[in-house]
Amino acid sequence: MAASIVKRVSRVKKLNVSHISARYKLLTGFRHFSTSKQWNKALVLGVYENESTDSIDFTGTARKFDEKADGKISQLLLTVKKPLKCGKTRTLHAVDPEFSSVLVTCIGKRGEGYDELETVDKGRESIRAAVAKAVLQLRELGENEIEVDSCGDTEASAEGCHLALFSYDDLKAEKSRKPAVRISCATRYSQDKNSMEKEWRKGAILAEGQNLSRRLMEMPANLLTPTKFAEIIKEQLADKCEVLVRDKDWAESMKMGSFLSVARGSVEPPVFLEIEYKGRQSDSPLALVGKGVTFDTGGISIKPSQGMDAMRGDMGGAACVAGSLLSVSKLQLPVHVKAFIPLCENMPSGSATKPGDVVTAMNGKTIQVDNTDAEGRLILADALCYSEQFNPSLILDMATLTGAIDVALGAGAAGVFTNSENMWNKLQKASVRSGDRVWRMPLFNHYTKKITECQLADLNNIGGSRSGGACTAAAFLKEFVNNKNWLHLDIAGVMSNSGDVAYLGKGMSGRPTRTVIEFINLMSKETNN
């Protein structure tokens, strides 16, 4: 009895497989394709969201490929009778002898642009997210070479691919690492291949800068000490930038008492990095300043142990400065940039700064340190003072400075404090293009009073209460800036990604590196006009 049942089930399976196979041959004009080395090559094609079940709204590249394939793509998609929605995909096989897989991804509605409420270009963001999902799915299928549709915006398409495929698995066993995938733009179907290749390269370079930031932020603090950070940056930027590595003695000679007070508790020596990129000659460079606390325990005002491992990323500002400079130099932007990165650890020990200690910054102002976990502003104070010596046209600093900005904005945007309406407008414009948003926060005198009313010194490093913590931190930094074009980016809320940005995997985000690169690009165009 059991044997007869098995035979009947077997016959049913064979009939079903035969039926499906016959239908597939009819739809695709199936013919046998070789399983050669090329059989690990895939193609990503874009389609626009379309309610019709009778037609497919292809991108230009997808339409040409469908014509080349005798309409097989459109035939297969229409067979499903369910139009693709934005971000959804269909994976097709054996439709072309060159590609083992053809993945069709929906990039949203045709003609989408700037969304005033979301303050983002929805069309570009949809492309980044759609191609990111596509290449990740193909990597899971074992494809190691992927050609990608430009989807009407080659730069955004390249950004999405290269950002999505990033993974920090250097310390894992070989078998546990994500496989390498070679990505290229499907230029063969374009009449303007040179322009498309140029835009693809730019998108890839923008992503490369952010991926460097992510890699630095992910590295364990025992492997990325201040000294090691300096070595890596020198290696990455030496070809196009001048990198000066300053030691503790130099910082002491510059009277950087605020910076050095944070480093006192650690056995790792502090480092002050000074980097210069000269894409053009100028007496007034653009200054970048990045907080470089390579591990932050909070010092004597020690943090809770839960989640403290993430404080390896407390040098996110420094990492984003480095990533920005990498891309700016590779794009050869005609701009003069000087960057200043104070690097140290914030550790508790017998020699660490104690709550209530008073230290003196480079500009002579005294600071009462009531909370040693408000250390980022202390190292930035001296870096901002030092940057002023080079007569910068503007100063932009980045720091994972306060938990308060995370409470206020979460991962939705980096908080921006600035004394210049003009600079804010340019940065906001840059963020629309990058898709990495910023949001302006207040610099009222109300907050300045909170840190200048101090018992023992000119300034207190905390505002006296938890209210407006990001604003009082910015007000503190303002005391060390004379420049009329100053932007402070508090990036603590965007330090990591846990699914908020579709084309960034979980982990350290490297935000807002691409926004800063776009901002520098805008400034270079203005300067050279």
Secondary structure, DSSP 8 states (H G I E B T S, - for coil): -HHHHHHHHHHHHHHHHHHHHHHHHHHHT------SGGGGEEEEEEE-----SS---B-HHHHHHHHHTTTHHHHHHHHT-S---TT-EEEEEEEETTEEEEEEEE--STT--EETTTTEEHHHHHHHHHHHHHHHHHHHTT--EEEE--TT-HHHHHHHHHHHT----TTS-GGGS----EEEE-GGG-S-HHHHHHHHHHHHHHHHHHHHHHHHHHS-TTTS-HHHHHHHHHHHHTTTSEEEEE-HHHHHHTT-HHHHHHHTT-SS--EEEEEEEESS--SS-EEEEE-EEEEE--TTS---STTGGGGGGTTHHHHHHHHHHHHHHHTT-S-EEEEEEEEEEE--STTS--TTEEEE-TTS-EEEES-TT--HHHHHHHHHHHHHTT--SEEEEEE---HHHHHHHTTS-EEEEES-HHHHHHHHHHHHHHS--EEE----HHHHHHHH--SSSSEESS-SSSTTHHHHHHHHHHTT---SSEEEEE-GGGSEESSSSTTS-SEE--TTHHHHHHHHHHHHHHHH-
